[in-house]
Amino acid sequence: MSIDEAREVLAIEEQGLAAVRESIGEEFNEAVEIIFSCPSRVVITGIGKSGIIGQKISATLNSTGTPSFFLHPVEAMHGDLGMVAASDVVVAISYSGETTELNGLLVSLKKRGTSIIAMTGGKESTLARASDVVLNIHIPMEACPLGLAPTASTTATLAMGDALAVVLLRRKQFQPEDFRENHPGGSLGDRLKVNVSEVMLKGDAIPSVIKGTSLLKAVEVLNRENLGAVLIVDGNHHVAGIITDGDVRRAVAEGTNQKSVKVEELMTECPVTIPDSMQAVDALSIMQQHEITILPIVG
């Protein structure tokens, strides 16, 4: 019973997201352009559950290259409005668009000349009429059986905020290096800090032989270093190929003469390689994608 009910809730929220996705139009581009052109900050405001979602949207914008802060509507009416400059952009969140505390801010914001982007399900609401751009977050129904607790509507609001943040990230050509600057701590920061050049084997620690070497000699190097593979390099020490212990086992099973066979006859040419500037987390992803355990790094 509970499982079916949970699935029903998720299905309703999925329907809400689909409705919001289909409703996106040119107004979204207008909102992106306003925020992208903003020389200052994006101020997110909302109350109740919309305010909580707004705080998350603000945090996402901050971590992805768009300076932002959250402003509580009630606190704004009691002095915190001084934090808002005319050059800021305000994103006001209210599903109904008729939240008294939020709409009380609109006149003051308009007087400052601040651009207002509304996230609301009420396209004809007070908030919508007072805003420069309206992002429609209307959903068919809430997942709450009483139709009272914000559920599908808050999910839709959060998703719209994510859409804004990600589109802006791409527009600004925000890179992993920029992301790392905003995440110096925690496991995410640690993942982004490590570069392959910091952990890779170098010099004599790399098992390698020159083209023209016998397979027997390559096997000796492979066994000595015990890394499961040996690189084949040309006269300029550029990677030409790779031989793995699996390649050797197959050659032995086929009765290959290890003394007479040259490494280039057995090697895999043009193996997957990466530059030494790549981050370790991306290198691991490539290894998993190609199902390999050895990944040559080239300068």
Secondary structure as GFF3:
##gff-version 3
##sequence-region A 1 299
A	DSSP	alpha_helix	2	23	.	.	.	ID=ss1
A	DSSP	alpha_helix	26	36	.	.	.	ID=ss2
A	DSSP	beta_strand	42	46	.	.	.	ID=ss3
A	DSSP	alpha_helix	49	63	.	.	.	ID=ss4
A	DSSP	beta_strand	68	71	.	.	.	ID=ss5
A	DSSP	alpha_helix	73	76	.	.	.	ID=ss6
A	DSSP	three_ten_helix	80	83	.	.	.	ID=ss7
A	DSSP	beta_strand	89	93	.	.	.	ID=ss8
A	DSSP	alpha_helix	100	112	.	.	.	ID=ss9
A	DSSP	beta_strand	115	120	.	.	.	ID=ss10
A	DSSP	alpha_helix	126	130	.	.	.	ID=ss11
A	DSSP	beta_strand	133	136	.	.	.	ID=ss12
A	DSSP	alpha_helix	152	171	.	.	.	ID=ss13
A	DSSP	alpha_helix	176	182	.	.	.	ID=ss14
A	DSSP	alpha_helix	186	193	.	.	.	ID=ss15
A	DSSP	alpha_helix	196	199	.	.	.	ID=ss16
A	DSSP	three_ten_helix	203	205	.	.	.	ID=ss17
A	DSSP	beta_strand	208	210	.	.	.	ID=ss18
A	DSSP	alpha_helix	215	225	.	.	.	ID=ss19
A	DSSP	beta_strand	229	233	.	.	.	ID=ss20
A	DSSP	beta_strand	239	244	.	.	.	ID=ss21
A	DSSP	alpha_helix	245	253	.	.	.	ID=ss22
A	DSSP	alpha_helix	263	266	.	.	.	ID=ss23
A	DSSP	beta_strand	268	269	.	.	.	ID=ss24
A	DSSP	beta_strand	274	275	.	.	.	ID=ss25
A	DSSP	alpha_helix	280	290	.	.	.	ID=ss26
A	DSSP	beta_strand	297	298	.	.	.	ID=ss27
###
